[in-house]
């Protein structure tokens, strides 16, 4: 007899398995300041807030680290339907490799690849130039 109690099994890879002390906050308005984000998460015990910049403006996402997993879960549940500057915030569990240092390295590498150091772009453009000269 189970007295009407049913066990709920979460499928592997579900949101329940991925809980951590860090939240990845997406869709943050570029106008939002670090101070406003701190105020938004102030009811919860936060330890760190990362709000990266790109070209002297914020990149549109942030990371918030909490004292405990329970605080992170409380914040995620409480702020799941919140809007900031008319934009709905998307709160997801951050991966463990999403330390601010790792994010800066990945972001800088991606930015540098797109803007300056992409050898494929250089080869294509030089090929196009040489073909124009041959015609």
C-alpha positions as CSV (number, residue, x, y, z in Angstrom):
1,X,0.0,0.0,0.0
2,X,1.3,3.4,-0.9
3,X,-1.4,5.5,0.9
4,X,-2.1,7.6,-2.2
5,X,1.5,8.8,-2.3
6,X,3.2,8.5,-5.7
7,X,6.9,8.9,-6.3
8,X,7.8,11.4,-9.0
9,X,10.8,10.3,-11.1
10,X,12.6,13.0,-12.9
11,X,14.0,12.0,-16.3
12,X,17.8,12.0,-16.6
13,X,19.0,15.4,-17.6
14,X,16.0,17.1,-16.1
15,X,16.1,20.5,-14.4
16,X,16.1,18.8,-11.0
17,X,19.5,17.0,-11.7
18,X,21.2,20.2,-12.8
19,X,20.7,22.4,-9.7
20,X,23.8,24.3,-8.7
21,X,24.6,27.4,-6.7
22,X,24.9,29.5,-9.8
23,X,22.2,30.9,-12.1
24,X,22.7,32.1,-15.7
25,X,20.5,35.1,-16.2
26,X,19.7,35.6,-19.9
27,X,17.9,38.3,-21.8
28,X,19.1,41.1,-19.5
29,X,18.4,44.5,-21.0
30,X,21.5,46.5,-22.0
31,X,20.2,49.4,-19.9
32,X,20.2,47.4,-16.7
33,X,23.0,48.2,-14.3
34,X,24.9,46.0,-11.9
35,X,23.2,47.8,-9.0
36,X,19.7,47.0,-10.3
37,X,20.6,43.3,-10.7
38,X,22.0,43.3,-7.1
39,X,18.7,44.8,-5.9
40,X,16.7,42.3,-7.9
41,X,18.6,39.4,-6.2
42,X,19.0,41.0,-2.8
43,X,16.2,39.0,-1.0
44,X,18.4,35.9,-1.6
45,X,21.8,35.2,-0.1
46,X,24.1,35.9,-3.1
47,X,27.9,35.7,-3.0
48,X,28.8,37.0,-6.4
49,X,27.3,38.7,-9.4
50,X,29.0,38.7,-12.8
51,X,27.8,41.0,-15.4
52,X,30.2,40.9,-18.4
53,X,30.6,43.9,-20.8
54,X,31.3,44.0,-24.5
55,X,32.3,47.2,-26.3
56,X,31.6,49.2,-23.2
57,X,28.1,48.0,-22.7
58,X,26.7,45.0,-21.0
59,X,26.6,41.7,-23.0
60,X,22.9,40.9,-22.2
61,X,23.5,38.2,-19.6
62,X,24.7,37.8,-16.1
63,X,25.7,35.1,-13.6
64,X,24.6,35.0,-10.0
65,X,26.2,32.8,-7.4
66,X,24.3,32.0,-4.2
67,X,25.3,30.8,-0.7
68,X,23.4,27.5,-1.1
69,X,21.7,25.5,-3.8
70,X,18.4,26.1,-1.9
71,X,18.8,29.9,-2.2
72,X,19.5,29.5,-5.9
73,X,16.4,27.3,-6.3
74,X,14.3,29.9,-4.3
75,X,15.5,32.7,-6.5
76,X,14.9,30.8,-9.7
77,X,11.3,29.9,-8.6
78,X,10.5,33.4,-7.3
79,X,12.0,35.3,-10.3
80,X,11.0,33.0,-13.1
81,X,8.3,35.4,-14.5
82,X,10.0,38.7,-13.8
83,X,10.5,41.4,-16.4
84,X,13.3,43.9,-16.3
85,X,13.0,46.9,-18.6
86,X,10.2,45.2,-20.4
87,X,12.2,42.1,-21.2
88,X,11.5,38.7,-19.5
89,X,14.5,37.4,-17.7
90,X,15.4,33.8,-18.5
91,X,16.9,32.0,-15.5
92,X,18.8,28.7,-16.1
93,X,21.2,26.7,-14.1
94,X,24.8,27.6,-14.9
95,X,27.3,24.9,-15.7
96,X,30.2,24.4,-13.4
97,X,32.7,25.6,-16.0
98,X,31.0,29.0,-16.2
99,X,33.2,30.8,-13.8
100,X,33.7,34.4,-14.8
101,X,37.3,33.7,-15.8
102,X,36.3,30.8,-18.1
103,X,33.5,32.9,-19.6
104,X,35.9,35.8,-20.3
105,X,38.4,33.5,-22.0
106,X,35.7,31.8,-24.2
107,X,34.0,35.1,-25.0
108,X,37.3,36.8,-25.9
109,X,38.3,33.9,-28.1
110,X,35.0,34.0,-29.9
111,X,35.1,37.7,-30.4
112,X,38.7,37.7,-31.6
113,X,37.9,34.9,-34.0
114,X,34.9,36.8,-35.5
115,X,36.6,40.2,-35.7
116,X,40.3,39.7,-36.4
117,X,41.9,36.3,-36.4
118,X,39.7,34.1,-38.5
119,X,42.1,32.6,-41.0
120,X,39.2,31.2,-43.1
121,X,37.9,34.7,-43.7
122,X,41.3,35.9,-44.6
123,X,41.9,33.0,-47.1
124,X,38.5,33.6,-48.7
125,X,39.1,37.3,-49.2
126,X,42.6,36.8,-50.6
127,X,41.2,34.1,-52.9
128,X,38.5,36.4,-54.1
129,X,41.0,39.2,-54.7
130,X,43.3,37.0,-56.7
131,X,40.5,35.7,-58.8
132,X,39.4,39.3,-59.6
133,X,43.0,40.1,-60.7
134,X,43.1,37.1,-63.0
135,X,39.9,38.1,-64.9
